[in-house]
Amino acid sequence: MWILILFNASTKLTHFIIGGFDTVKRPVAVGVVMLITYLLAVTGSLVNIIFIVSDKQLHKPMYLLICNLAVVDILYTSSATPTMIGVLLAGFNTISYVECLIQMCVFQLGSTMEMFSLTIMAFDRLIAIIYPLRYHSYLTNTRIMVLTYILWIVASGFVAASPAIVVPLPHCTLRLRYTFCDAAAVLRTTCVDPEKYFNQGASRLFFLLFFTFVFICLSYCGILFFVKLSSNNDRMKMGSTLVSHLICVICLYCPIFILAILTRFGVVLTLEERQGLLIGTILGPSLVNPFVYCLRTKEIKNKIFKILRKANTARVL
């Protein structure tokens, strides 16, 4: 049914023009930086996925969640970054209507799953620290997989609202105001007042932000309370575990709060500031997450160093 709706809509409107960047004076240097960052982010996530999938010793709940986060990072950054790189480096500033709707849905799915993934990882760390002896009986691989699948389904349900709203609306312009096809950019091309739909989207986003961020904060409070009752050695281990997760949380939520929450309370951002925050929201977590868990997770770090030592030995010989 959705395929039929998209096909019918595409017969009315064939393409959009991406207008977020100046097509005459394209900031090519920004495009080069984005390309390098994108390649590093995807490579880091692929390394995590390959290591975890190929090593049976890493088939544990925490590493399955890291693998899921890596998949989400690739989906999230690949939803919009190639389009922006194409505009900046090659001048490709058009996108078909159907591709635009797909990009909008994939981007929203990736951003929603970023929040869900960090939330379930906070829950995993909470159980691991508070119930260390019963952790593997509470959170088995099967339960983690089922819980992850449920989160993907719930996230897809949230995303389904956007095409249901956008597809029936008539369009008065082909030019997108922003750098790729997010819901706000597509809604601004329609012939209706988008404010009502912006408020609906802001309400859904606020619900997601409130639920996930509050849950993460509460899990941290529970862990910190438990840490007070622990020995100094245990505190160091717990602190090291939390730092990795905290870095990822800060990289994701800080630009989202600035972009989505503050602007709804009257803080006016210029188009360039908004685009900069949006690019940071997409590339920041996708670049930081894989390297944080590569360098701060003992098993993955040791595996990388082992491969590097073997490669260095083979080169010497």
Number of C-alpha atoms within 10 A of each C-alpha: 6 11 9 9 13 18 13 13 18 17 10 11 15 13 16 22 19 24 18 19 21 12 14 7 8 15 14 15 11 13 20 14 11 20 19 10 17 23 12 17 25 20 16 23 28 18 18 23 20 11 18 20 15 10 11 9 10 15 14 16 20 19 23 20 20 22 23 19 25 26 20 22 29 20 20 25 25 21 24 21 21 16 19 23 21 15 25 25 16 12 16 15 21 19 18 14 23 19 16 19 22 17 21 23 23 21 24 22 24 25 24 24 25 25 21 24 22 22 21 20 20 24 16 19 21 23 20 19 19 15 13 13 11 11 17 14 11 15 17 14 18 11 13 19 16 12 13 19 12 12 17 17 13 15 20 18 12 16 20 14 14 20 17 12 12 18 19 13 14 15 17 11 14 19 18 22 19 21 23 30 26 22 22 18 19 25 25 21 20 18 12 14 10 15 12 10 17 16 12 13 16 15 12 14 17 15 12 17 20 12 14 20 18 13 16 23 13 15 19 18 13 15 21 18 12 15 18 10 10 13 9 11 9 13 16 13 11 19 14 13 15 17 13 18 19 15 14 21 20 12 20 24 17 13 20 20 13 16 21 16 16 13 13 13 8 8 10 12 14 8 13 12 12 18 18 13 19 19 18 18 21 25 23 20 22 32 24 21 24 27 20 16 22 22 14 15 15 11 16 20 14 13 14 17 11 12 11 12 12 12 11 11 10 9 8 7 5
